[in-house]
Amino acid sequence: MFGRRVAAALAAKGVTAPEPAVIDAAERIVQARARNGTLRLLTSDEFNPIELHGETTPSQVQTLLANLVRDGATGIRLPLCPSCRTRRVVKVRNEQGQRECFRCAQRRSYGECPDCLRMKKLTATNTDGQRVCQRCGPEGMPTFTCDDCGKTVTTVGRVDGRRVCLNCFPKRLRLCVSCGQEKKIAVNILHGPHCFACHNRILRNPAPCPGCDEKRILAFLGADDLPCCAGCAGQPPRYACRRCGSEEHNYGRLCGKCVLSDRCDDILTGPDGEFLPPMQALRDYLLAQPRPAQIIKWLHMGPSTDLLRDIASARAAIESILDAPRPSKPLIYLRTLLLDSGALPRDAAATRQLMAWATHTIGGASAEHRQMLRTYTRWVLMRRASRDAAGDIAIGAARHLKASLRGLITFLTWTEEQQTPLHALTQAQIEEFITLRTARGWLPQFLTWAAERDITPELDISTLPRREPTISTSEEHLENVIRTLTTDRTIPLDARLAALLIAVYGLPATKTLALRRRQLRDESDGLDLHIGDRPLTLPAPITLLAREQLDLRPDADDDAWLFPGRLPGQPLDPQYLSLRLRPLGTSISALQNTARFRLAGAVPAKVLADVLDFGVATFENYARLAGGTRGDYPALRATAPAIPTGRRR
């Protein structure tokens, strides 16, 4: 009878909760002697469940409403604790006579342990006579054996009279006020209980406090019942770093920057405690990164830590990591990190890596050909390889060199299988080999070089006529791919945006993935992409995806990659994009060719070349296939035609 009357009274006040849960909680929590007063309070005009006051609301009523909130009831706001500024049951009075929550009352018996610097109950005394926590005391923490898993632990719970550890203790699920799901609760902050995921999200995303405008962790409630920092709520800085006071990179007692600085000092210093110049450059680079927690984890778990210690102590030269012929993925990551930080000079890094790889690869060839291969690699392949802006071998040239050397070793092995020495090769054998292998890109250069030195007779390979672009994808299929990339949110955002730029404008994958953030400029009505001489206004669907991609890293500078890769200082690899396009039944080359064919039939080649930073001959080939002559080009260019993004009519 009492429970039904409580349920009816709360329903009349706008509280939404299952009636059986209200009846059960009321009968279980409210004692018999307090039921009449509880009913008078719940039915009075002064009672408002969304504006509860800790001083006037009995503790049993607060406990009842708190249990209903845990069971998913809505329309209830618990009183605000004056000490921790969170909404809890307040029933214990402090020294000022104010009611506060049980946690704040317990915290008054806590203090900072001078040994472990943690907030603990100071129940022991160390050898210096200081009050410390029990763990840091002379006897340490008492240990127990878990009756379920058998582990020796320091803290236990009891289940049906059995001592169990925290891992075996049954987890109580409660409603998280942030995500609205039944989960294990980590802490009660702000307006109620928060699960571990929501609590970590608050700790990892500090924001400007509305009170002091400082970047802090907003885990407290201010006077206006809005989230604020600890200082504005009048609370001690619970989440501040004990060393520098920062709350931007929460990592425990110290912030991520301070922990990373300690790890770098431990790993990158020599025996005398000093930094070598390369290690100092690496330390400065690591401390400047926006996510120190990831670097701390890499230094703790990565296999490169021992190598960094050897380099820092001068037991190994830093240039030695370039001499690995077939480096592992961790070594490739470390090598790229040292290059991007300036600890390793870039001027000849790719050349040294290629020479180490070539030496190892030539070692697998037959003994009679090794000297010739070394000479040809050093004085022909390496000298003719194209260079980048830093004067080192470019990535594309390095791939061509590797393919040439592999193919040349395959060719020499084939001649041995034919039992034909190089000086006895015939034109028929060369023609037979090129029908078996793709060799027109590297074999003519070798045969010319070998003939000049009388290693082989004068042989020739007929060149194939220049092939026209192949359009293997219909425009209908291209439209379906564009529609899927625009709407399907299961595809990663970076892959969707990069693939759309390729499918709409025919850009090369390497140029698309190498875009910088500064090349996207925010205009009043959209985004402009600056690739060539003239800005390119992006359509609305691509603009929306581009803004989302920019918002993923709001703190990045304008010169950062738009599509950052996993390796430091490198953009995404085109293979990543190829894997994401494979389920759609298309490829990068198919999207490029179809998009260029469609654009060349609608816009003059010179205009496309200026806007998209192409050679004019590229789009002239596609214009010839599309049947577009554009003899009236000067008049068209004066009116600045827009590049179409829809179907060509």
C-alpha positions as CSV (number, residue, x, y, z in Angstrom):
1,M,0.0,0.0,0.0
2,F,2.8,2.5,0.9
3,G,4.8,1.7,-2.2
4,R,1.8,2.3,-4.5
5,R,1.1,5.6,-2.9
6,V,4.7,6.6,-3.4
7,A,4.6,5.6,-7.0
8,A,1.4,7.6,-7.6
9,A,2.9,10.7,-5.8
10,L,6.1,10.5,-7.9
11,A,4.2,10.0,-11.1
12,A,2.1,13.1,-10.3
13,K,5.4,15.1,-9.9
14,G,6.6,14.0,-13.4
15,V,8.9,11.2,-12.4
16,T,9.0,8.5,-15.0
17,A,9.8,5.1,-13.6
18,P,8.4,1.5,-13.7
19,E,5.8,1.1,-10.9
20,P,7.2,-2.2,-9.6
21,A,10.6,-0.7,-9.2
22,V,9.2,2.2,-7.3
23,I,7.2,0.0,-5.0
24,D,10.1,-2.4,-4.3
25,A,12.5,0.5,-3.6
26,A,10.0,2.3,-1.3
27,E,9.2,-0.7,0.7
28,R,12.9,-1.6,1.1
29,I,14.5,1.8,1.8
30,V,12.0,3.9,3.7
31,Q,11.6,2.7,7.3
32,A,8.1,2.3,8.9
33,R,8.5,5.2,11.3
34,A,9.3,7.6,8.5
35,R,6.7,6.6,5.9
36,N,4.0,9.0,6.9
37,G,6.4,12.0,6.8
38,T,7.7,10.7,3.4
39,L,4.3,10.6,1.9
40,R,3.5,14.1,3.2
41,L,6.7,15.4,1.6
42,L,6.2,13.7,-1.7
43,T,2.6,15.0,-2.0
44,S,3.3,18.6,-0.8
45,D,3.5,21.5,-3.2
46,E,7.1,22.4,-2.0
47,F,8.5,19.1,-3.2
48,N,10.1,19.3,-6.7
49,P,12.1,16.2,-7.8
50,I,14.2,18.2,-10.2
51,E,15.2,20.9,-7.6
52,L,16.1,18.9,-4.5
53,H,17.8,20.6,-1.6
54,G,20.1,18.6,0.6
55,E,19.3,20.6,3.7
56,T,15.5,20.1,3.5
57,T,15.2,16.7,1.9
58,P,15.4,13.7,4.3
59,S,18.2,11.3,3.6
60,Q,15.9,8.4,3.1
61,V,14.0,10.3,0.4
62,Q,17.3,11.1,-1.3
63,T,18.4,7.5,-1.1
64,L,15.0,6.4,-2.6
65,L,15.3,8.8,-5.5
66,A,19.0,7.8,-6.1
67,N,18.0,4.2,-6.4
68,L,15.3,5.1,-8.9
69,V,17.8,7.1,-10.9
70,R,20.1,4.0,-11.0
71,D,17.2,2.0,-12.3
72,G,16.6,4.4,-15.2
73,A,14.1,6.8,-13.8
74,T,13.8,10.3,-15.3
75,G,12.7,13.6,-14.0
76,I,14.9,13.5,-10.9
77,R,18.0,15.6,-10.1
78,L,19.8,14.8,-6.9
79,P,21.0,17.5,-4.5
80,L,24.3,19.2,-5.3
81,C,27.1,18.4,-2.8
82,P,28.7,21.7,-1.7
83,S,32.2,20.1,-1.5
84,C,32.7,18.1,-4.7
85,R,30.0,19.9,-6.8
86,T,28.5,16.6,-8.0
87,R,24.9,15.4,-7.6
88,R,24.8,12.8,-4.9
89,V,23.0,11.8,-1.8
90,V,24.1,14.3,0.9
91,K,23.5,13.4,4.5
92,V,26.8,13.8,6.4
93,R,27.4,17.2,8.0
94,N,30.9,18.7,7.8
95,E,32.6,21.1,10.2
96,Q,30.7,24.0,8.7
97,G,27.4,22.3,9.4
98,Q,26.6,21.7,5.7
99,R,25.4,18.4,4.4
100,E,27.9,16.7,2.0
101,C,28.1,13.3,0.4
102,F,29.7,10.3,2.0
103,R,32.7,10.3,-0.3
104,C,33.6,13.9,0.7
105,A,33.2,13.0,4.3
106,Q,35.5,10.0,3.9
107,R,38.0,12.1,1.9
108,R,38.6,14.3,5.0
109,S,40.3,11.4,6.6
110,Y,42.5,11.0,3.6
111,G,45.8,12.7,2.8
112,E,48.6,12.7,0.3
113,C,51.0,9.9,1.2
114,P,54.6,11.4,1.2
115,D,56.0,8.1,-0.3
116,C,53.6,7.2,-3.1
117,L,52.0,10.7,-3.5
118,R,48.6,9.1,-3.7
119,M,45.5,10.2,-1.8
120,K,45.1,7.4,0.7
121,K,44.1,6.9,4.3
122,L,47.2,7.6,6.3
123,T,47.0,4.7,8.8
124,A,50.7,3.7,9.1
125,T,54.0,5.4,10.2
126,N,57.2,5.0,8.3
127,T,60.8,4.9,9.7
128,D,61.0,8.7,9.6
129,G,57.9,9.1,11.7
130,Q,55.7,10.4,8.8
131,R,52.1,9.3,8.4
132,V,51.9,7.1,5.3
133,C,49.3,4.8,3.7
134,Q,49.2,1.2,4.7
135,R,50.9,0.0,1.5
136,C,53.9,2.2,2.2
137,G,54.0,1.3,5.9
138,P,56.7,-1.0,7.3
139,E,54.4,-4.0,7.3
140,G,52.9,-3.3,3.9
141,M,49.4,-4.3,2.8
142,P,47.9,-7.6,4.2
143,T,47.5,-10.2,1.4
144,F,44.7,-12.7,0.9
145,T,44.1,-15.7,-1.4
146,C,41.2,-15.4,-3.7
147,D,38.8,-18.4,-3.2
148,D,37.9,-18.4,-6.9
149,C,41.1,-17.9,-8.9
150,G,43.7,-18.6,-6.2
151,K,45.7,-15.4,-6.8
152,T,47.3,-13.6,-3.9
153,V,45.8,-10.1,-3.7
154,T,45.7,-7.2,-1.3
155,T,42.0,-6.2,-1.5
156,V,39.1,-8.6,-1.5
157,G,35.4,-8.6,-1.4
158,R,33.0,-11.2,0.0
159,V,30.5,-13.2,-2.0
160,D,28.4,-15.7,0.0
161,G,31.1,-15.8,2.7
162,R,33.9,-16.4,0.2
163,R,36.8,-14.0,-0.2
164,V,37.2,-13.0,-3.9
165,C,39.5,-10.6,-5.7
166,L,38.2,-7.6,-7.5
167,N,38.5,-9.4,-10.9
168,C,36.3,-12.2,-9.6
169,F,33.9,-9.9,-7.8
170,P,30.6,-9.7,-9.7
171,K,30.4,-6.4,-11.5
172,R,27.4,-4.2,-10.7
173,L,25.9,-2.5,-13.7
174,R,24.3,0.9,-13.4
175,L,23.0,3.4,-15.8
176,C,25.6,5.9,-17.1
177,V,24.1,9.4,-17.3
178,S,26.3,10.3,-20.2
179,C,25.8,7.4,-22.7
180,G,22.6,6.1,-21.2
181,Q,23.8,2.4,-21.2
182,E,24.0,-0.1,-18.4
183,K,27.7,-0.4,-17.6
184,K,30.2,-0.7,-14.8
185,I,30.4,2.7,-13.2
186,A,33.9,4.3,-12.8
187,V,33.0,7.5,-10.9
188,N,30.2,9.9,-10.0
189,I,30.9,13.3,-11.5
190,L,28.8,16.2,-12.9
191,H,25.2,15.1,-12.9
192,G,25.6,11.4,-11.9
193,P,27.5,8.1,-12.5
194,H,29.8,7.8,-15.5
195,C,31.1,4.6,-17.0
196,F,34.8,4.1,-17.7
197,A,34.5,5.1,-21.4
198,C,32.6,8.3,-20.6
199,H,35.0,9.2,-17.7
200,N,38.0,8.6,-19.9
201,R,36.5,10.8,-22.7
202,I,36.1,13.7,-20.2
203,L,39.7,13.2,-19.0
204,R,41.2,13.0,-22.5
205,N,39.4,16.0,-23.9
206,P,40.1,19.1,-21.8
207,A,38.3,22.2,-23.0
208,P,38.4,26.0,-22.2
209,C,36.6,26.5,-18.9
210,P,33.6,28.9,-19.1
211,G,34.7,30.5,-15.8
212,C,38.5,31.1,-16.2
213,D,38.9,30.3,-20.0
214,E,41.8,28.0,-19.2
215,K,42.1,24.6,-20.9
216,R,41.1,22.3,-18.1
217,I,39.2,19.0,-17.4
218,L,35.6,20.0,-17.0
219,A,34.5,17.4,-14.4
220,F,32.8,19.7,-11.8
221,L,29.6,21.8,-11.6
222,G,29.7,25.5,-11.2
223,A,27.3,27.9,-9.6
224,D,25.1,27.9,-12.7
225,D,25.0,24.1,-12.8
226,L,27.3,23.9,-15.9
227,P,30.5,21.9,-16.2
228,C,33.6,23.8,-15.1
229,C,37.1,23.2,-13.8
230,A,38.1,22.4,-10.2
231,G,39.3,25.9,-9.5
232,C,36.1,27.6,-10.6
233,A,34.1,25.0,-8.5
234,G,36.1,25.8,-5.5
235,Q,37.6,22.3,-5.4
236,P,41.2,21.1,-5.2
237,P,42.8,20.4,-8.6
238,R,42.2,16.6,-8.5
239,Y,43.2,16.1,-12.2
240,A,46.2,18.5,-12.3
241,C,49.7,17.3,-12.8
242,R,51.6,17.2,-9.6
243,R,54.7,18.7,-11.3
244,C,53.6,21.3,-13.8
245,G,49.9,21.7,-12.9
246,S,48.7,21.1,-16.4
247,E,45.4,19.2,-17.1
248,E,45.8,19.0,-20.9
249,H,47.3,15.4,-21.1
250,N,45.9,13.5,-18.1
251,Y,48.0,10.4,-17.4
252,G,47.7,9.9,-13.6
253,R,49.6,11.7,-11.0
254,L,51.8,13.4,-13.7
255,C,50.6,14.6,-17.0
256,G,51.6,12.8,-20.3
257,K,54.2,15.5,-21.1
258,C,56.0,15.1,-17.8
259,V,55.9,11.3,-18.0
260,L,57.2,11.4,-21.6
261,S,60.0,13.7,-20.6
262,D,61.1,11.3,-17.8
263,R,61.0,8.3,-20.2
264,C,63.0,10.2,-22.8
265,D,65.6,11.2,-20.1
266,D,65.9,7.6,-19.1
267,I,66.2,6.1,-22.7
268,L,67.9,8.8,-24.7
269,T,70.7,9.9,-22.4
270,G,74.2,8.5,-22.4
271,P,76.2,7.2,-19.4
272,D,77.2,10.7,-18.4
273,G,73.6,11.9,-18.4
274,E,74.0,14.1,-21.5
275,F,72.2,14.0,-24.8
276,L,73.9,13.4,-28.1
277,P,72.8,16.0,-30.7
278,P,70.6,13.4,-32.6
279,M,69.0,12.2,-29.4
280,Q,68.3,15.8,-28.3
281,A,66.6,16.5,-31.6
282,L,64.5,13.3,-31.2
283,R,63.6,14.3,-27.7
284,D,62.4,17.7,-28.7
285,Y,60.4,16.2,-31.6
286,L,58.7,13.6,-29.3
287,L,57.8,16.2,-26.7
288,A,56.2,18.4,-29.3
289,Q,53.7,15.7,-30.5
290,P,50.1,16.3,-29.6
291,R,49.4,12.8,-28.1
292,P,52.2,11.9,-25.6
293,A,50.3,8.8,-24.3
294,Q,50.8,7.0,-27.6
295,I,54.5,7.8,-27.6
296,I,54.8,6.6,-24.0
297,K,53.2,3.3,-24.9
298,W,55.5,2.9,-28.0
299,L,58.6,3.5,-25.8
300,H,57.3,1.0,-23.3
301,M,56.2,-1.8,-25.6
302,G,58.2,-1.1,-28.8
303,P,61.1,-3.3,-29.8
304,S,63.2,-0.2,-30.7
305,T,63.9,0.9,-27.2
306,D,67.1,-1.2,-26.8
307,L,68.4,0.2,-30.1
308,L,67.7,3.7,-29.0
309,R,69.7,3.1,-25.8
310,D,72.6,1.8,-27.8
311,I,72.6,4.8,-30.0
312,A,72.3,7.2,-27.0
313,S,75.2,5.5,-25.3
314,A,77.3,5.6,-28.5
315,R,77.5,1.8,-28.6
316,A,75.9,1.9,-32.1
317,A,76.1,4.6,-34.8
318,I,72.8,6.2,-35.7
319,E,73.5,5.7,-39.4
320,S,73.7,1.9,-38.9
321,I,69.9,1.6,-39.0
322,L,70.1,2.6,-42.7
323,D,72.3,-0.5,-43.4
324,A,69.6,-3.1,-42.8
325,P,68.8,-4.6,-46.2
326,R,65.3,-5.9,-45.3
327,P,64.2,-3.8,-42.2
328,S,61.3,-5.0,-40.1
329,K,58.2,-2.8,-39.6
330,P,59.4,-1.5,-36.2
331,L,62.8,-0.6,-37.7
332,I,61.1,1.2,-40.7
333,Y,59.0,3.2,-38.2
334,L,62.0,4.1,-36.1
335,R,64.0,5.1,-39.3
336,T,61.2,7.3,-40.5
337,L,60.8,8.9,-37.0
338,L,64.5,9.8,-36.9
339,L,64.4,11.2,-40.4
340,D,61.3,13.3,-39.6
341,S,62.8,14.6,-36.4
342,G,66.0,15.7,-38.0
343,A,68.1,13.2,-35.9
344,L,69.1,11.4,-39.1
345,P,70.1,13.5,-42.1
346,R,67.9,13.1,-45.2
347,D,70.5,14.0,-47.8
348,A,71.6,10.4,-48.5
349,A,69.3,8.3,-46.4
350,A,67.4,6.7,-49.4
351,T,70.7,6.2,-51.3
352,R,72.3,4.4,-48.4
353,Q,69.2,2.2,-47.9
354,L,69.1,1.3,-51.5
355,M,72.8,0.4,-51.6
356,A,72.3,-1.9,-48.5
357,W,69.3,-3.5,-50.2
358,A,71.1,-3.9,-53.6
359,T,74.2,-5.4,-51.9
360,H,72.0,-8.0,-50.2
361,T,70.0,-8.7,-53.4
362,I,73.1,-9.1,-55.6
363,G,74.5,-11.6,-53.0
364,G,71.7,-14.0,-54.1
365,A,72.9,-13.9,-57.8
366,S,75.4,-16.3,-59.3
367,A,79.1,-15.5,-58.4
368,E,80.2,-14.8,-62.0
369,H,77.6,-12.0,-62.4
370,R,77.9,-10.2,-59.1
371,Q,80.7,-7.8,-60.0
372,M,78.9,-6.8,-63.2
373,L,75.7,-6.3,-61.2
374,R,77.5,-4.1,-58.6
375,T,79.0,-2.0,-61.4
376,Y,75.8,-1.6,-63.3
377,T,73.8,-0.7,-60.1
378,R,76.3,1.9,-58.8
379,W,77.2,3.6,-62.0
380,V,74.0,3.3,-64.1
381,L,70.9,2.7,-62.0
382,M,71.9,4.8,-59.0
383,R,73.3,7.7,-61.1
384,R,70.3,7.8,-63.4
385,A,67.7,7.7,-60.6
386,S,65.7,10.9,-60.3
387,R,66.2,13.0,-57.3
388,D,63.8,14.8,-55.0
389,A,63.9,18.3,-53.6
390,A,66.5,17.3,-50.9
391,G,68.8,15.8,-53.5
392,D,68.1,12.2,-52.5
393,I,66.6,9.4,-54.6
394,A,62.8,9.9,-55.0
395,I,60.4,7.2,-53.9
396,G,59.2,6.4,-57.5
397,A,62.8,6.2,-58.7
398,A,63.7,3.8,-55.8
399,R,60.9,1.5,-56.8
400,H,62.0,1.5,-60.4
401,L,65.6,0.7,-59.4
402,K,64.4,-2.3,-57.3
403,A,62.2,-3.6,-60.0
404,S,65.1,-3.2,-62.6
405,L,67.6,-5.1,-60.4
406,R,65.2,-7.9,-59.6
407,G,64.3,-8.2,-63.3
408,L,67.9,-8.2,-64.3
409,I,68.8,-11.0,-61.8
410,T,65.8,-13.0,-63.2
411,F,67.1,-12.4,-66.7
412,L,70.6,-13.6,-65.9
413,T,69.2,-16.7,-64.1
414,W,67.2,-17.4,-67.3
415,T,70.2,-17.2,-69.5
416,E,72.0,-19.7,-67.3
417,E,69.0,-22.0,-67.6
418,Q,69.3,-21.7,-71.3
419,Q,73.0,-22.5,-71.0
420,T,73.8,-19.4,-73.0
421,P,76.6,-17.0,-72.0
422,L,76.0,-13.3,-72.3
423,H,78.3,-12.9,-75.3
424,A,76.4,-15.5,-77.2
425,L,72.9,-14.1,-76.7
426,T,70.7,-13.9,-79.9
427,Q,67.9,-11.6,-80.9
428,A,65.5,-14.5,-80.9
429,Q,66.3,-15.3,-77.3
430,I,65.7,-11.7,-76.3
431,E,62.3,-11.8,-78.0
432,E,61.5,-15.0,-76.3
433,F,62.3,-13.6,-72.9
434,I,60.2,-10.5,-73.3
435,T,57.2,-12.6,-74.2
436,L,57.6,-14.4,-70.8
437,R,58.5,-11.4,-68.6
438,T,57.6,-7.7,-68.5
439,A,61.1,-6.3,-69.3
440,R,60.6,-3.4,-71.7
441,G,61.1,-0.9,-68.9
442,W,64.6,-2.0,-67.8
443,L,66.1,-4.5,-70.2
444,P,66.9,-2.2,-73.2
445,Q,69.0,0.0,-70.9
446,F,71.0,-2.9,-69.7
447,L,71.5,-4.3,-73.2
448,T,72.8,-1.0,-74.5
449,W,75.2,-0.6,-71.6
450,A,76.4,-4.2,-71.9
451,A,76.9,-3.9,-75.7
452,E,79.1,-0.8,-75.2
453,R,81.4,-2.9,-73.0
454,D,81.4,-6.0,-75.3
455,I,79.6,-8.0,-72.7
456,T,76.7,-8.8,-75.1
457,P,76.3,-8.4,-78.8
458,E,74.3,-5.5,-80.2
459,L,70.7,-6.5,-79.5
460,D,67.5,-4.5,-79.6
461,I,64.0,-4.6,-78.2
462,S,61.2,-3.2,-80.3
463,T,59.2,-0.5,-78.5
464,L,55.5,-0.8,-78.2
465,P,53.3,2.0,-79.6
466,R,52.0,4.4,-77.0
467,R,48.8,3.0,-75.6
468,E,45.6,5.0,-75.4
469,P,43.9,5.3,-71.9
470,T,41.7,2.3,-71.2
471,I,38.2,3.2,-69.9
472,S,37.1,0.0,-68.1
473,T,34.4,1.5,-65.9
474,S,31.1,2.9,-67.2
475,E,29.9,6.3,-66.1
476,E,26.8,4.6,-64.5
477,H,29.2,2.5,-62.3
478,L,31.2,5.6,-61.5
479,E,28.1,7.4,-60.3
480,N,27.2,4.4,-58.1
481,V,30.7,4.5,-56.6
482,I,30.4,8.2,-56.0
483,R,27.0,7.8,-54.4
484,T,28.3,5.0,-52.1
485,L,31.3,7.0,-51.0
486,T,29.1,10.0,-50.2
487,T,26.6,8.1,-48.1
488,D,28.3,5.0,-46.7
489,R,29.7,5.9,-43.2
490,T,31.1,2.4,-42.7
491,I,33.9,3.3,-45.0
492,P,36.7,5.2,-43.2
493,L,36.4,9.0,-43.6
494,D,39.9,9.5,-45.1
495,A,39.3,6.8,-47.7
496,R,35.9,8.3,-48.7
497,L,37.3,11.8,-49.2
498,A,40.4,10.7,-51.1
499,A,38.4,8.3,-53.3
500,L,35.9,11.0,-54.1
501,L,38.6,13.5,-55.2
502,I,39.9,10.8,-57.5
503,A,36.5,9.7,-58.8
504,V,35.3,13.3,-59.5
505,Y,38.4,15.0,-60.7
506,G,40.7,12.2,-61.9
507,L,43.6,13.2,-59.6
508,P,46.5,10.7,-59.1
509,A,46.4,8.9,-55.9
510,T,49.9,10.1,-54.9
511,K,48.9,13.7,-55.4
512,T,45.6,13.3,-53.6
513,L,47.1,11.7,-50.5
514,A,49.9,14.2,-50.4
515,L,47.5,17.2,-50.0
516,R,48.3,19.6,-47.2
517,R,45.7,21.2,-44.9
518,R,46.6,24.6,-46.2
519,Q,45.4,23.6,-49.7
520,L,41.8,23.6,-48.4
521,R,40.8,27.2,-47.8
522,D,37.5,28.1,-46.2
523,E,35.4,30.5,-48.2
524,S,32.1,32.0,-47.4
525,D,30.0,29.5,-49.3
526,G,32.3,26.4,-49.2
527,L,35.8,25.1,-49.5
528,D,38.3,25.8,-52.3
529,L,40.9,23.3,-53.1
530,H,44.2,24.8,-54.4
531,I,46.1,22.4,-56.6
532,G,47.0,24.3,-59.8
533,D,46.9,27.9,-60.8
534,R,43.2,28.4,-60.1
535,P,41.2,27.4,-57.0
536,L,38.7,24.6,-57.4
537,T,35.4,25.0,-55.5
538,L,34.4,21.7,-54.0
539,P,30.7,20.5,-54.2
540,A,28.6,20.3,-51.0
541,P,29.0,16.6,-50.4
542,I,32.8,16.7,-50.7
543,T,32.9,19.9,-48.7
544,L,31.1,18.2,-45.8
545,L,33.6,15.3,-45.8
546,A,36.5,17.6,-46.0
547,R,35.4,19.7,-43.0
548,E,35.0,16.4,-41.0
549,Q,38.5,15.4,-42.0
550,L,39.9,18.8,-40.9
551,D,38.0,18.6,-37.6
552,L,39.7,15.3,-36.7
553,R,42.9,17.1,-35.9
554,P,41.9,20.7,-34.9
555,D,45.4,21.4,-33.4
556,A,47.4,20.5,-36.5
557,D,49.2,23.2,-38.3
558,D,48.4,24.3,-41.9
559,D,51.4,22.5,-43.3
560,A,50.4,19.1,-41.9
561,W,49.1,16.3,-44.2
562,L,45.4,16.2,-44.9
563,F,45.7,12.4,-44.9
564,P,48.4,11.6,-42.3
565,G,49.8,8.1,-42.5
566,R,51.0,5.7,-39.8
567,L,54.6,6.5,-40.4
568,P,55.8,9.8,-38.9
569,G,55.9,12.6,-41.4
570,Q,54.4,10.5,-44.2
571,P,50.9,10.6,-45.8
572,L,48.7,7.6,-46.4
573,D,50.0,4.9,-48.8
574,P,48.0,4.4,-52.0
575,Q,47.8,0.7,-51.1
576,Y,45.5,1.7,-48.2
577,L,43.1,3.3,-50.6
578,S,43.2,0.3,-53.0
579,L,42.2,-2.0,-50.2
580,R,39.2,0.3,-49.3
581,L,38.1,0.4,-53.0
582,R,38.3,-3.3,-53.6
583,P,34.9,-4.1,-51.9
584,L,33.3,-1.5,-54.2
585,G,34.3,-3.5,-57.3
586,T,36.6,-0.7,-58.6
587,S,40.2,0.5,-58.5
588,I,42.2,3.7,-58.4
589,S,43.1,3.5,-62.1
590,A,39.5,2.8,-63.1
591,L,38.2,5.8,-61.3
592,Q,41.0,8.0,-62.6
593,N,40.5,7.1,-66.3
594,T,36.7,7.3,-66.2
595,A,36.7,10.7,-64.4
596,R,39.3,12.2,-66.8
597,F,37.4,10.9,-69.8
598,R,34.2,12.5,-68.6
599,L,35.9,15.8,-67.8
600,A,37.8,16.0,-71.0
601,G,34.6,15.7,-73.0
602,A,33.1,18.7,-71.2
603,V,35.9,21.1,-70.4
604,P,38.9,22.3,-72.5
605,A,42.2,20.5,-71.8
606,K,44.1,23.7,-71.0
607,V,41.5,24.7,-68.4
608,L,41.7,21.3,-66.7
609,A,45.5,21.3,-66.8
610,D,45.5,24.7,-65.1
611,V,43.0,23.8,-62.4
612,L,44.2,20.3,-61.6
613,D,47.9,20.8,-62.2
614,F,48.2,18.3,-65.1
615,G,50.1,18.4,-68.4
616,V,48.0,19.5,-71.3
617,A,48.9,16.4,-73.3
618,T,47.3,14.2,-70.6
619,F,43.8,15.6,-71.1
620,E,44.3,16.0,-74.8
621,N,44.5,12.2,-75.1
622,Y,41.2,11.8,-73.2
623,A,39.6,14.6,-75.2
624,R,40.5,12.8,-78.4
625,L,38.8,9.6,-77.0
626,A,35.8,11.6,-75.9
627,G,35.5,13.5,-79.2
628,G,35.9,16.9,-77.7
629,T,37.8,19.4,-80.0
630,R,37.1,22.7,-78.2
631,G,38.1,25.0,-80.9
632,D,36.4,27.9,-79.1
633,Y,38.7,27.5,-76.1
634,P,39.7,31.2,-75.7
635,A,36.1,32.4,-75.3
636,L,35.3,29.6,-72.9
637,R,38.3,30.3,-70.7
638,A,37.4,34.0,-70.4
639,T,34.1,33.0,-68.8
640,A,35.8,30.6,-66.3
641,P,33.6,27.5,-66.9
642,A,33.0,25.3,-63.8
643,I,34.2,21.7,-63.8
644,P,31.1,19.5,-63.8
645,T,30.7,17.0,-61.1
646,G,27.6,15.2,-62.4
647,R,26.9,13.0,-65.4
648,R,28.1,14.2,-68.7
649,R,25.1,14.8,-71.1
